[in-house]
């Protein structure tokens, strides 16, 4: 496959007017030194400052700069989705606009994709300059959890500085807040040559972070959702049906055992406790009802899945 550019650099941004000229100048310097045929795609995610005005001024000076502006703030995933859609380069680089990602890392990231045949090279900010209590410690816990669930051995899953083979970004759909898990989305699409590279991390020079601690909670919930969809998305009955059968059997056995125990004690003239006086009996009935409902939910999900337009959507590597 032939590409119009060597590199597409996708930058999502929100209220970063101070850093844009410096960032673009830095990228241009690196591109000139390496002789890359490149494009910079800047996606303005509904900024309320002068970011879009600056992007247009930069584009007038450098035709390699393209801009996309949202009417309101939709989030980083939406920005990356449109950036990926527009990318024409053989290798796609993503980076943040706050100058914490160094453009000097781009040539080596490009080489690892082209020469070492990786699908994704993820940056690893091994030495960080963030607040240890509010950023570093939660980040380490978050990444440890992500490694265990996804099976992808990355130390910094959420690092904004990444390199992708063009085919990767064209075969995945980034939505919601799933930008944190693009490597997992790619792995589920069959692109499993994923590695990481230690990269330089710099202190934020202008403004302040647009993300708070809630991103770790939201990120964990998104990870669970993504794991569930990737595991049971095309076979929901395997989860709901299996869980429903277990609950139905457990509740049924518990109820029958309590009734049988009462009958045996009654037959032998022993003191017995009425079935309806035992809380375990009602717990058993609840388990039976919940199990039946989960089983029905599995049937409904199967019908939805089988009628989905994506039911036979598979990524084909090549044909001869």
Legacy VTK file of the C-alpha trace (Angstrom):
# vtk DataFile Version 3.0
C-alpha trace
ASCII
DATASET POLYDATA
POINTS 320 float
0.000 0.000 0.000
1.284 3.460 -0.892
0.859 6.518 1.289
0.897 10.221 0.539
3.014 10.998 3.604
5.659 9.344 5.728
4.133 10.705 8.917
0.805 11.953 10.205
1.106 13.692 13.568
-2.315 13.861 15.237
-2.628 16.380 18.065
-5.832 16.714 20.069
-6.102 19.910 22.086
-8.361 21.932 24.327
-7.473 25.494 25.364
-3.748 25.296 24.575
-3.186 28.657 22.868
0.123 29.359 24.638
1.827 26.109 23.706
0.787 25.668 20.045
3.348 27.953 18.314
6.216 26.482 20.333
5.039 22.909 19.735
4.668 23.371 15.979
8.073 25.076 15.732
9.652 22.155 17.589
7.970 19.585 15.317
8.989 21.483 12.169
12.607 21.533 13.350
12.624 17.761 13.883
10.886 17.064 10.556
13.369 19.245 8.659
16.331 17.511 10.284
15.001 14.063 9.385
13.667 14.964 5.937
10.213 13.507 6.563
7.268 14.110 4.252
4.709 14.835 6.947
1.416 16.386 7.970
0.247 17.766 11.304
-3.450 17.263 12.027
-4.567 19.479 14.897
-8.014 18.704 16.285
-9.425 21.541 18.375
-11.849 19.934 20.812
-14.117 22.952 21.303
-11.530 25.312 22.792
-12.825 28.549 24.282
-9.559 30.465 23.926
-7.685 31.504 20.765
-6.447 28.002 19.900
-8.368 27.751 16.626
-7.252 31.195 15.498
-3.648 30.231 16.127
-4.094 26.941 14.243
-5.353 28.829 11.193
-2.406 31.227 11.376
0.044 28.338 11.636
-1.641 26.563 8.724
-1.297 29.672 6.550
2.444 29.609 7.167
2.862 25.842 6.774
0.599 23.939 4.304
1.480 20.669 6.057
-0.689 21.750 9.001
-4.335 20.713 8.821
-7.000 21.686 11.328
-10.307 20.277 12.532
-12.462 22.306 14.928
-15.379 20.931 16.979
-18.311 23.175 17.858
-18.096 22.020 21.469
-15.942 19.848 23.700
-16.540 16.184 22.876
-13.477 14.620 24.484
-10.140 13.218 23.413
-11.563 10.047 21.883
-13.707 12.025 19.443
-10.717 14.170 18.511
-8.513 11.147 17.866
-11.260 9.429 15.867
-11.435 12.307 13.394
-7.667 12.712 13.396
-7.216 9.026 12.538
-9.860 9.288 9.862
-7.984 12.136 8.169
-4.467 10.674 8.550
-2.681 9.865 5.281
0.757 8.966 6.621
2.397 5.543 6.652
2.959 6.004 10.372
0.571 7.905 12.649
1.956 9.626 15.737
-0.307 10.914 18.508
0.857 13.445 21.042
-0.581 15.989 23.437
-0.406 19.733 22.832
0.825 20.731 26.286
4.555 20.293 25.505
4.858 17.379 27.927
5.530 15.057 24.957
8.829 15.644 23.169
8.813 15.731 19.326
12.454 14.593 19.501
11.077 11.092 20.177
9.251 10.926 16.830
12.108 9.672 14.584
12.815 6.644 16.788
9.108 5.833 17.129
8.830 5.993 13.332
11.849 3.719 12.889
10.462 1.087 15.273
7.223 0.901 13.269
8.875 0.831 9.836
12.030 -1.187 10.487
11.065 -3.407 13.424
7.565 -4.087 12.059
5.583 -3.175 15.187
1.903 -2.293 14.943
2.023 0.051 17.945
4.859 1.614 19.901
3.602 3.197 23.112
5.556 5.819 25.004
6.554 5.080 28.587
7.159 8.129 30.753
9.545 6.259 32.996
10.628 9.372 34.882
7.683 11.668 35.525
7.516 15.207 36.877
3.883 15.070 38.015
2.649 15.246 41.583
3.444 11.815 43.064
0.361 11.664 45.264
-2.289 12.759 42.748
-0.741 11.486 39.494
2.042 8.928 39.901
0.589 6.550 42.483
-2.926 6.356 40.960
-1.317 5.960 37.528
0.774 2.999 38.678
-2.274 1.270 40.180
-4.308 1.983 37.050
-1.610 0.605 34.732
-1.116 -2.486 36.878
-4.842 -3.230 36.643
-4.835 -2.593 32.885
-1.920 -5.007 32.377
-3.693 -7.754 34.321
-6.998 -7.396 32.466
-5.746 -6.745 28.926
-2.678 -8.970 28.966
-0.674 -6.170 27.290
2.611 -5.522 29.090
2.722 -1.721 28.952
3.883 0.401 31.879
2.030 3.505 30.671
-1.141 2.525 28.776
-2.485 6.089 28.834
0.610 7.839 27.497
-0.453 10.275 24.766
2.761 9.789 22.768
2.278 6.710 20.592
3.127 5.531 17.094
0.783 3.403 14.973
0.936 1.666 11.663
-1.664 3.370 9.450
-3.685 0.164 9.097
-4.186 0.062 12.856
-5.922 3.430 13.176
-8.082 2.683 10.126
-9.377 -0.586 11.599
-10.338 0.535 15.107
-13.082 2.838 16.344
-12.230 5.133 19.235
-15.335 6.323 21.083
-16.505 7.471 24.511
-13.322 7.658 26.565
-11.675 4.608 25.031
-8.593 6.562 23.915
-6.961 5.196 27.049
-7.193 1.681 25.666
-6.288 2.020 22.008
-3.646 -0.744 22.358
-6.365 -3.070 23.711
-8.738 -2.090 20.904
-5.953 -2.799 18.420
-5.145 -6.154 20.017
-8.799 -7.184 19.763
-8.715 -6.199 16.083
-5.749 -8.518 15.491
-2.857 -6.040 15.748
-0.858 -7.652 18.536
2.697 -6.519 17.764
2.747 -3.976 20.557
5.740 -2.689 22.447
6.807 0.365 24.411
9.674 2.824 24.425
10.851 4.973 27.332
10.277 8.606 26.382
11.175 11.957 27.868
8.527 13.566 30.055
8.515 17.300 30.602
6.775 19.524 33.098
3.709 21.358 31.856
4.888 24.782 30.741
1.547 26.577 30.297
-1.878 26.285 31.911
-2.983 23.306 33.942
-4.104 19.739 33.338
-7.601 19.258 31.904
-8.003 15.892 33.649
-8.776 15.258 37.314
-8.605 12.219 39.557
-12.017 11.060 38.309
-10.320 9.873 35.117
-8.900 6.900 37.037
-12.363 5.788 38.201
-13.849 6.371 34.750
-10.878 4.638 33.189
-11.386 1.524 35.323
-15.092 1.387 34.446
-14.276 1.800 30.751
-11.719 -1.000 31.015
-14.299 -3.377 32.503
-16.801 -2.425 29.786
-14.236 -2.952 27.039
-13.157 -6.307 28.474
-16.768 -7.473 28.674
-17.587 -6.349 25.126
-14.448 -7.877 23.648
-15.009 -11.159 25.493
-18.783 -11.568 25.232
-19.830 -8.950 22.659
-20.573 -11.531 19.943
-21.644 -14.301 22.339
-23.592 -12.693 25.224
-25.427 -15.947 26.007
-22.128 -17.448 27.159
-22.051 -14.948 30.035
-25.708 -14.363 30.884
-26.755 -17.965 30.219
-23.929 -19.502 32.243
-24.405 -17.076 35.141
-28.179 -17.564 35.028
-27.887 -21.357 35.104
-25.524 -21.239 38.081
-27.867 -18.975 40.060
-30.936 -20.994 39.083
-29.314 -24.286 40.148
-27.882 -22.835 43.371
-31.222 -21.305 44.372
-33.161 -24.438 43.397
-30.873 -26.761 45.318
-31.021 -24.513 48.390
-34.841 -24.375 48.346
-35.214 -28.135 47.777
-32.713 -28.915 50.534
-34.621 -26.768 53.071
-37.951 -28.361 52.120
-36.479 -31.888 52.223
-34.903 -31.262 55.626
-38.239 -30.110 57.000
-40.050 -33.186 55.636
-37.451 -35.603 57.034
-37.609 -34.032 60.497
-41.400 -34.070 60.371
-41.460 -37.748 59.340
-39.252 -38.692 62.294
-41.321 -36.689 64.762
-38.543 -34.221 65.397
-38.927 -30.536 66.071
-38.712 -28.688 62.780
-38.738 -25.108 61.678
-41.351 -24.074 59.113
-39.907 -23.499 55.665
-41.455 -20.043 55.390
-39.693 -18.976 58.605
-36.249 -19.556 57.121
-34.551 -16.614 55.342
-32.425 -19.037 53.283
-35.571 -20.314 51.589
-36.398 -16.823 50.297
-32.791 -16.284 49.235
-33.061 -19.497 47.234
-36.256 -18.300 45.541
-34.633 -14.962 44.715
-31.647 -16.779 43.208
-33.997 -18.915 41.070
-35.837 -15.822 39.785
-32.621 -13.900 39.096
-31.144 -16.901 37.311
-34.226 -17.186 35.116
-34.104 -13.455 34.314
-30.389 -13.600 33.440
-31.070 -16.532 31.127
-33.819 -14.554 29.376
-31.487 -11.543 29.170
-28.981 -13.789 27.408
-31.597 -14.740 24.803
-32.500 -11.088 24.213
-28.840 -10.084 23.876
-28.274 -12.943 21.421
-31.153 -11.721 19.252
-29.748 -8.174 19.311
-26.266 -9.454 18.490
-27.434 -11.634 15.610
-29.306 -8.716 14.055
-26.397 -6.296 14.460
-24.716 -4.961 11.331
-21.369 -5.796 12.956
-22.149 -9.478 13.542
-19.909 -10.621 10.661
-17.378 -7.798 10.746
-13.867 -9.232 10.753
-10.518 -7.656 9.931
-8.887 -9.382 6.943
-5.109 -9.083 6.858
-4.658 -9.784 3.128
-5.981 -11.804 0.227
-4.297 -13.465 -2.736
LINES 1 321
320 0 1 2 3 4 5 6 7 8 9 10 11 12 13 14 15 16 17 18 19 20 21 22 23 24 25 26 27 28 29 30 31 32 33 34 35 36 37 38 39 40 41 42 43 44 45 46 47 48 49 50 51 52 53 54 55 56 57 58 59 60 61 62 63 64 65 66 67 68 69 70 71 72 73 74 75 76 77 78 79 80 81 82 83 84 85 86 87 88 89 90 91 92 93 94 95 96 97 98 99 100 101 102 103 104 105 106 107 108 109 110 111 112 113 114 115 116 117 118 119 120 121 122 123 124 125 126 127 128 129 130 131 132 133 134 135 136 137 138 139 140 141 142 143 144 145 146 147 148 149 150 151 152 153 154 155 156 157 158 159 160 161 162 163 164 165 166 167 168 169 170 171 172 173 174 175 176 177 178 179 180 181 182 183 184 185 186 187 188 189 190 191 192 193 194 195 196 197 198 199 200 201 202 203 204 205 206 207 208 209 210 211 212 213 214 215 216 217 218 219 220 221 222 223 224 225 226 227 228 229 230 231 232 233 234 235 236 237 238 239 240 241 242 243 244 245 246 247 248 249 250 251 252 253 254 255 256 257 258 259 260 261 262 263 264 265 266 267 268 269 270 271 272 273 274 275 276 277 278 279 280 281 282 283 284 285 286 287 288 289 290 291 292 293 294 295 296 297 298 299 300 301 302 303 304 305 306 307 308 309 310 311 312 313 314 315 316 317 318 319
